[in-house]
């Protein structure tokens, strides 16, 4: 079971966000756009690779990706659901 803080640590390390601490990323904060963490489309590609490498999870349904990548909470929920399905 992946915890939200584990994911945040991987995001910070994987995207090189050295000036951001884990506790600065709220669980329900938008990951993309000006209202949240401010990630962009390049970060989305990197984030997809982090999910595959670190958690063994692939995002196959691109129509759902906006919902999956919405917040740290939605991402953790997706990772845990996929890991359960693949266990």
Number of C-alpha atoms within 10 A of each C-alpha: 10 14 13 18 17 11 21 21 17 17 19 16 13 15 16 10 11 8 7 14 11 16 10 11 20 17 18 12 15 20 22 18 11 10 9 15 16 11 15 12 9 9 16 17 10 14 18 15 17 20 18 14 11 11 16 13 19 16 17 8 8 9 9 10 14 12 12 19 20 17 21 23 20 17 21 22 17 19 24 16 14 16 16 10 8 9 6
